Amino acid sequence: MLDLLLTQVRLQQETALMDVGVRQGRFTYLAPSQPNHRPDALQTEDGAGGMLLPGFIEPHIHLEKAYLLSRMEQEAASLQDAIRMTAEMKHGFTKEDMQERSLTVIREAVRSGVTHMRCHAEVDPILGLSAFEAALELKERVKPVLDLQIVVFPQEGIAQSPGTAELMDEAMRLGGDVVGGITYQDADLKEHLRFVFDLAEKHGKPIDFHADFSDNPEQLAIADIAAKTIAAGMQGLVAAGHVTSLGSLEHHRAVSVVEQIKKADLQIMSLPATDLYINGRGDLEKPRRGLTPIGLLLEHSVNVVIGVNNVRNPFTPFGKADPLETAWLVAVSAYMGGEADARHLIHMLTDGAARALGVQDYGIRIGAKADMVLFAVQTERDILLDKPEHRTVWKRGVKSAETRVSSELQRF
Ligand SMILES: [Zn+2]
């Protein structure tokens, strides 16, 4: 007896309508839809021909500094300005305040179909471990609807912010999932990388950098990260967000760096809303877009994924935690407008992100965890273009969100 049977759904790479069954939180039945031959189930839902995707994975987000617009007197004029403004506001953060704003983001994400998320919790002498501990409590609280990975993130730098190194070690000991780094906040890059890789080795955890967030083509920490990853034997376990400097580098040099990225199997995370908003503003003529060179990376088969990063704060004073918003922005800005591109963008939000985050037992297949989102439209391209509100989300076979919208049009 199945716990849940979902009938008449469309799956990626399948032409026939399918029935999908769940037992004890995992997919145990998958067959072409046959109305007269259906297994018994405690609960049956009609998918009505809509497309069923594995749950979305948000690979890079900042929860405790989301929703700060009402506390800002003006918008940031640069990256350093955004960091300074946020650091000032951090002095007023309390645990309840951080958790409340984090939950607003998480609710929006879950409603949008997100079943896994990687957040960066800031660890530094301003916040101490309070943001990290707030995230750790939330991780337990939201477990029924979301798997949350916590990156121990030194936003203020490590060497330039004394005390941070010890706090990071303590946070990793208390249950941090990933060691964070930020290549543009410390003067000595080699020392920064040495500390981050040593901490990852000590705790046996993967690494996630904020790297090369600028238009300066000479800022190429990513090449050092690639070399260090290979030396440490951590291929596939190191991620880097932004990597926008590479987008300003002349082509032949960029190709050689991308080859190193591929060799190290770095997981590249493009964060287009923040990158478009912050980068390029110093260019008085021919402003650059300041984006991760997604096309070039994909040409070399690098695993590129996309994240919302910030929601309504000095770094990005807009946005919400719907991965389809990010995908749409990437489609427009990275020239990914075709049908195959739409499929690849959905891949970035699902299987590609699962690989980047090391998520196991993922996807709509027998034995995997039943994390899924059902749309009322029939193709991946329609999901991307419509960003339909109408969605139903299940986490380990239990419904976590259902959104229905109705509109009434006057006759015309
Ligand atoms: Zn970030």
Boltz pocket constraint, residues with backbone or C-beta under 6 A from the ligand:
constraints:
  - pocket:
      binder: B
      contacts: [[A, 60], [A, 61], [A, 62], [A, 120], [A, 210], [A, 241], [A, 309]]
      max_distance: 6.0
